[in-house]
Amino acid sequence: MKLIYDSRPTSPRYPHGYWYACTGDGKYDAAGPDPLTAITRLLQVLEEALK
């Protein structure tokens, strides 16, 4: 898993930047306002993919 911080204010939802979590192969990804949210969202995406 990769965890990346982008400090650019990309939208009103992320005025101070956002955290981006993705699998090493780039197949699944998720973003959030903090690292824990991004990782949690990525785990939810992976869980759905396994169903």
C-alpha positions as CSV (number, residue, x, y, z in Angstrom):
1,M,0.0,0.0,0.0
2,K,1.1,3.5,-0.7
3,L,0.0,6.6,1.3
4,I,0.5,10.0,-0.4
5,Y,-0.2,13.5,0.9
6,D,-1.2,16.1,-1.7
7,S,-1.2,19.6,-0.1
8,R,-3.0,21.3,-3.0
9,P,-6.4,22.5,-2.1
10,T,-8.3,20.6,-4.8
11,S,-11.9,21.3,-3.7
12,P,-14.0,22.7,-0.9
13,R,-14.1,19.2,0.5
14,Y,-10.3,19.1,0.9
15,P,-9.3,22.8,1.5
16,H,-6.0,21.8,3.1
17,G,-5.1,19.0,0.7
18,Y,-5.9,15.3,1.1
19,W,-4.4,11.9,1.8
20,Y,-4.4,9.3,-1.0
21,A,-4.1,5.6,-0.3
22,C,-3.7,3.0,-3.0
23,T,-2.6,-0.6,-3.5
24,G,0.9,-1.1,-4.9
25,D,-0.5,-2.2,-8.3
26,G,-2.6,0.9,-8.5
27,K,-5.8,-1.1,-9.0
28,Y,-7.6,0.2,-6.0
29,D,-7.5,3.7,-4.4
30,A,-9.3,6.0,-1.9
31,A,-8.8,9.5,-0.5
32,G,-9.6,11.3,2.7
33,P,-8.9,14.4,4.7
34,D,-6.5,12.5,7.0
35,P,-4.4,9.3,6.7
36,L,-6.7,7.1,8.8
37,T,-9.7,8.0,6.8
38,A,-7.9,7.3,3.5
39,I,-6.7,3.9,4.7
40,T,-10.1,3.0,6.2
41,R,-11.8,3.9,2.9
42,L,-9.2,1.8,0.9
43,L,-9.9,-1.2,3.2
44,Q,-13.6,-0.8,2.5
45,V,-13.0,-0.7,-1.2
46,L,-10.9,-3.9,-1.0
47,E,-13.5,-5.6,1.2
48,E,-16.2,-4.9,-1.5
49,A,-13.9,-6.2,-4.2
50,L,-13.5,-9.5,-2.4
51,K,-17.3,-10.1,-2.2
